[in-house]
Amino acid sequence: MTHPHMFMKRSLSLIVLSIAFVAGSWALTSCSHTPAIYTKPANEVDQIRSDIGTVGVVISSYRSQIEVVRPARGWWGGVKRGFVVGAAAPIVVGFVSPVPGGTLIGVLFAPFTAVAGSVYGAFKALPPEEIDKTEAALNEATARIRSMNLKESFVETVARLGNERTGWKFVHLRGKGPKTRAEVVSYDRLEIPGIDAVLEIRIERSGLRGLLTIDPPSSAFLELRSRLIRPTNNEVLYEQTLFCMSEKRTFAEWDDNEGELFIDAFVSCVPRLAEKVVDDFFLVYPITFD
């Protein structure tokens, strides 16, 4: 069993991390990022698009970073998670509240809510065997998703929608996308004749996202970064980050039908994100108020 002194030391670090995690999650679910194209002058957008005839679509071949929020594991895990969440909760509430000195008030209440959270967590934490069962189903579902080659399906959907809905020609440039997360592709050095713009798509992160509570409801999510690049000089014309989020479920619910709900969540993201990328980069026309 962890020594009390070590437990307190680790808990203080976890409290700080939990505050940042909760605040970041709150910001993510409460705010929406406005793509740059929505704020650009209409004449600038027209100028950029007027120079484009054919768009080459590429996608990253590296695996996305997997992030999964898990429930507290067993009664001792519930005690530790409850202590951290209980201590962080009043501080976060005080920080975001309009009450003067709210953060300080939260700090004063934190020891009491930490104890209450520990007791609550001990009773509400999931048994380890239940967590293991769901994780095994999610691992199997992830393997099935990878075998479905959804990246190729995504690029083909983007190209099809682009050809159907816009006045430009879209082609799939197979094997031309970034191979590693850190790679910056120099498209001016590639053999891609006739391509006026490269639509680069990177699948950055995926998994289950939720608040750090005892048994947090979570959403299957996919984070996508897209950039429109001029291949002659590698100039980035537009870029944006998009999220696809499923409805929330408990951790155990993701085990239903051997992870079928988890698979369905990612499959449904393909047309939704593809449509969003095409619309934002090629069909949105900013309104200028004179």
Residue, then its C-alpha position, 0 to 999 in steps of 0.5 A: m500500500t502506498h505510504p501516506h506521505m507519498f500519497m499526499k505528495r502525489s495527490l497534490s501534483l494530481i490536483v494541479l493536473s486535474i485542475a488543468f484537465v477539467a479547465g481544458s475540458w470545460a473550454l473544449t466543450s464550451c467554446s468553438h474554434t472559428p476557422a480562419i477562412y470565416t474571418k478572412p476578407a472575401n476578396e482574399v478568399d476569392q483570390i486564393r480560390s481563383d488560382i486553384g484548378t486541381v486539388g490533391v488530397v493527402i493524409s497522414s500514414y502515422r497512427s493517431q495518438i490514443e487518449v482514453v479516460r478510464p474510471a477509477r480502478g477498484w476501491w483504492g483507486g476510487v479513494k485516490r481519484g475521489f481525493v483528487v477530484g474532490a479537492a480540485a472541484p471547489i477550486v475549479v468552480g471558484f476559478v470560473s465563478p464571477v465571485p471575487g476571491g472565488t479561487l481562494i474560497g475553493v482552496l479553503f473548502a478543498p480539504f473537506t471536499a477531498v475527504a468526501g470525495s475519497v469516501y464517495g470514490a471508495f464506494k463508487a469505483l468500478p471493480p478491476e475485472e469490469i474495467d479489464k473486460t471493457e478495455a479488452a473490448l476496446n482494444e479489439a474494436t480498435a484493431r477492427i477499426r484499423s483493419m477497415n482502413l478508414k483513412e483511405s475511405f476518408v480521403e476518397t469521401v473528401a475527393r468525391l464530395g469535392n468533385e460533386r459540390t465544388g467547381w474544382k477537380f479533386v484527386h487522391l495523391r496516395g502515399k504523398g502525405p506525412k509519414t511521421r507526426a513531426e514530418v513537414v512535407s516539402y510538396d515542391r519537391l514531390e512529383i505532383p504535376g498539375i496540382d495547384a493546391v494540396l489538401e493535407i489531412r492529419i489524424e492527430r488524436s482519438g479515443l475516449r474523452g471525458l472529465l476526470t471523475i470516478d466513473p466518467p461518461s465519455s465520448a469517442f472522439l477524433e481530432l483532425r488537422s487539415r491544411l490547404i497548401r500551395p505546392t510551388n512554395n509550400e505556403v499554407l493558405y488555410e488550416q484548421t483543427l476539427f473534432c468529431m465527438s460521439e454521444k456520451r456513454t459510461f465506460a462499461e457501455w462501450d463494451d456493449n456488442e464487443g465494442e460495436l458502439f465504439i466502432d460505429a462512432f468512428v465510422s460515422c465521423v468519416p462523412r461528417l468530417a469530410e463534409k466539414v473540410v470541403d465546406d470550410f475550405f471551398l464553399v464558405y464565402p465570408i460576408t463583408f460588411d461595409 
